[in-house]
Amino acid sequence: MTTDLNLTGLESSFGGSLAITPEDADLLFREARTAQTFTDEPVTDADLQAAWDLTKWGPTAMNTGPLRVLVAAGRDARERLASHMNEGNRQRVLDAPLSLVVAADTGFHTKLATLAPHAAGRVAHFEAEPAMRAAMARTNAMLQSGYLIIALRAVGLAVGPMSGMDAAAIDADLLAGTGWNALAVLNVGHVVGDGGAFPRAARLTWDEASLTR
Ligand SMILES: Cc1cc2nc3c(=O)[nH]c(=O)nc-3n(C[C@H](O)[C@H](O)[C@H](O)COP(=O)(O)O)c2cc1C
């Protein structure tokens, strides 16, 4: 049985250093789960706008901000997207109220004048190095995808991320002509309880995941 004394102890060991409320830490991290099933409640444009308005402030190399998002809202787009998912992920896309394809814009350098005025002189250098650009876009867009997952949670939504898919097929179909490379699909919506999440698996402790030299 949990006693008040134990709760106080827990709060001081895990919550004492937090600069956000324990409830917010639960919402964003500790109680947020990878959702499998969603209610029919739609995700609004305002929800997505609000999530982006948080996501966009997360740091990226040189402030390049290469994350792009395809919103697969309609039935046709979700059926096409589902056809490119690994079998176990297919029905999840069809059943979700909304699926987002998070992608890396390999042409991010064309926006350097706005996003990184200090580096605007390097556009020609980036133009000549497509492989370097693709790697840089991928690393930073993946980082921003993490920010987006947490931002979606911050606006009260649940997320089911999936990368089991034929990314090249998504690029050739839904992302044709954009220069964007698909990284993952995020199913997004509202849930009841934990959204049918699988049993929670363990996480590494700080001691296991860190080295101090
Ligand atoms: C980038 C990424 C790719 C993932 N790909 C898949 C996937 O293809 N299929 C799947 O069932 N789950 C996938 N997952 C879900 C993870 O297994 C899940 O987020 C993780 O086990 C943590 O689950 P929890 O949030 O419920 O603790 C993916 C998650 C992430 C972040």
The ligand as an SDF file (V2000), in Angstrom:
LIG
                    3D

 31 33  0  0  0  0  0  0  0  0999 V2000
   10.4150    6.3880  -34.6100 C   0  0  0  0  0  0  0  0  0  0  0  0
    9.4600    5.3300  -34.0940 C   0  0  0  0  0  0  0  0  0  0  0  0
    9.1130    4.2770  -34.9150 C   0  0  0  0  0  0  0  0  0  0  0  0
    8.2120    3.3070  -34.4760 C   0  0  0  0  0  0  0  0  0  0  0  0
    7.8010    2.3400  -35.3620 N   0  0  0  0  0  0  0  0  0  0  0  0
    6.8260    1.4910  -34.9860 C   0  0  0  0  0  0  0  0  0  0  0  0
    6.2830    0.5740  -35.9290 C   0  0  0  0  0  0  0  0  0  0  0  0
    6.6470    0.5460  -37.1150 O   0  0  0  0  0  0  0  0  0  0  0  0
    5.2940   -0.2700  -35.5070 N   0  0  0  0  0  0  0  0  0  0  0  0
    4.8360   -0.2570  -34.2120 C   0  0  0  0  0  0  0  0  0  0  0  0
    3.9530   -1.0450  -33.8920 O   0  0  0  0  0  0  0  0  0  0  0  0
    5.3340    0.6210  -33.2960 N   0  0  0  0  0  0  0  0  0  0  0  0
    6.3120    1.4950  -33.6510 C   0  0  0  0  0  0  0  0  0  0  0  0
    6.7950    2.4180  -32.7490 N   0  0  0  0  0  0  0  0  0  0  0  0
    6.2370    2.4380  -31.3660 C   0  0  0  0  0  0  0  0  0  0  0  0
    7.2670    2.0820  -30.2880 C   0  0  0  0  0  0  0  0  0  0  0  0
    7.4560    0.7080  -30.2060 O   0  0  0  0  0  0  0  0  0  0  0  0
    6.7560    2.6790  -28.9490 C   0  0  0  0  0  0  0  0  0  0  0  0
    6.6880    4.0680  -29.0920 O   0  0  0  0  0  0  0  0  0  0  0  0
    7.6540    2.3270  -27.7590 C   0  0  0  0  0  0  0  0  0  0  0  0
    7.6760    0.9440  -27.5500 O   0  0  0  0  0  0  0  0  0  0  0  0
    7.2050    3.0330  -26.4890 C   0  0  0  0  0  0  0  0  0  0  0  0
    5.9060    2.6990  -26.1600 O   0  0  0  0  0  0  0  0  0  0  0  0
    5.1490    3.4930  -24.9800 P   0  0  0  0  0  0  0  0  0  0  0  0
    5.1130    4.9430  -25.4130 O   0  0  0  0  0  0  0  0  0  0  0  0
    3.7590    2.9280  -24.9400 O   0  0  0  0  0  0  0  0  0  0  0  0
    5.8950    3.2870  -23.7360 O   0  0  0  0  0  0  0  0  0  0  0  0
    7.6860    3.3800  -33.1620 C   0  0  0  0  0  0  0  0  0  0  0  0
    8.0570    4.4490  -32.3350 C   0  0  0  0  0  0  0  0  0  0  0  0
    8.9150    5.4220  -32.7890 C   0  0  0  0  0  0  0  0  0  0  0  0
    9.2510    6.5870  -31.8820 C   0  0  0  0  0  0  0  0  0  0  0  0
  1  2  1  0
  2  3  1  0
  2 30  2  0
  3  4  2  0
  4  5  1  0
  4 28  1  0
  5  6  2  0
  6  7  1  0
  6 13  1  0
  7  8  2  0
  7  9  1  0
  9 10  1  0
 10 11  2  0
 10 12  1  0
 12 13  2  0
 13 14  1  0
 14 15  1  0
 14 28  1  0
 15 16  1  0
 16 17  1  0
 16 18  1  0
 18 19  1  0
 18 20  1  0
 20 21  1  0
 20 22  1  0
 22 23  1  0
 23 24  1  0
 24 25  2  0
 24 26  1  0
 24 27  1  0
 28 29  2  0
 29 30  1  0
 30 31  1  0
M  END
$$$$
